[in-house]
Amino acid sequence: GAVVSQHPSRVICKSGTSVKIECRSLDFQATTMFWYRQFPKQSLMLMATSNEGSKATYEQGVEKDKFLINHASLTLSTLTVTSAHPEDSSFYICSAQGQDYGYTFGSGTRLTVV
Amino acid sequence: GENVEQHPSTLSVQEGDSAVIKCTYSDSASNYFPWYKQELGKRPQLIIDIRSNVGEKKDQRIAVTLNKTAKHFSLHITETQPEDSAVYFCAASTYFTGNQFYFGTGTSLTVIP
């Protein structure tokens, strides 16, 4: 079956620094990847949709200069949280969709900004 | 865009009883409705899904019903067990490759032994 790997699973960073989160589809080509943010006891909020080789489409209210998304290949998308602040602390989770595979979630990244 | 509402936000049932979670959606173009179970700190796991050409689907103790006219769909869990305790999310999408899912607000289900 489809497997999506997400790293790191947990990261603690200092305020003002940047953090990169990777999302890889291990056994299929992901034509589209989605990035979600989830606050405790809340739902998954779509941040952006990325297609390989093109710019990501951000949801309303999501700062594209703060949350940089790169989808350079059919198996890898990255989310970089730039100049992180404590309010960026959250659970970030990616999902990947391929032509022959449905929607598969990564394992998530718990980001804590101190 | 799509707006998915989910009720209730919390649900407690006795072991062995049934649990029902309901969702409504706004976009009549949505034609794919998955349900996910998420345990704390883990990725959502697909438990069942239904497409718009089907009114009901069942998989052992789990069933989903869809009413396209009313734009609502429901998750039914029978003979609940403590391991069913988790947060459940419904979602709606136009199931073409590259289309995003819109999630409901989640239901925290607790099954009391």
HADDOCK unambig.tbl for C-alpha pairs under 7 A between the chains (distance, minus, plus):
assign (segid A and resid 32 and name CA) (segid B and resid 98 and name CA) 5.30 0.50 0.50
assign (segid A and resid 42 and name CA) (segid B and resid 105 and name CA) 6.41 0.50 0.50
assign (segid A and resid 42 and name CA) (segid B and resid 106 and name CA) 6.92 0.50 0.50
assign (segid A and resid 43 and name CA) (segid B and resid 103 and name CA) 6.82 0.50 0.50
assign (segid A and resid 43 and name CA) (segid B and resid 104 and name CA) 6.69 0.50 0.50
assign (segid A and resid 43 and name CA) (segid B and resid 105 and name CA) 4.83 0.50 0.50
assign (segid A and resid 43 and name CA) (segid B and resid 106 and name CA) 5.80 0.50 0.50
assign (segid A and resid 44 and name CA) (segid B and resid 103 and name CA) 6.45 0.50 0.50
assign (segid A and resid 97 and name CA) (segid B and resid 97 and name CA) 6.79 0.50 0.50
assign (segid A and resid 97 and name CA) (segid B and resid 98 and name CA) 6.75 0.50 0.50
assign (segid A and resid 99 and name CA) (segid B and resid 97 and name CA) 6.39 0.50 0.50
assign (segid A and resid 105 and name CA) (segid B and resid 43 and name CA) 6.33 0.50 0.50
assign (segid A and resid 105 and name CA) (segid B and resid 44 and name CA) 6.85 0.50 0.50
assign (segid A and resid 106 and name CA) (segid B and resid 43 and name CA) 6.50 0.50 0.50
assign (segid A and resid 107 and name CA) (segid B and resid 42 and name CA) 6.19 0.50 0.50
assign (segid A and resid 107 and name CA) (segid B and resid 43 and name CA) 4.94 0.50 0.50
assign (segid A and resid 108 and name CA) (segid B and resid 42 and name CA) 6.86 0.50 0.50
assign (segid A and resid 108 and name CA) (segid B and resid 43 and name CA) 6.18 0.50 0.50
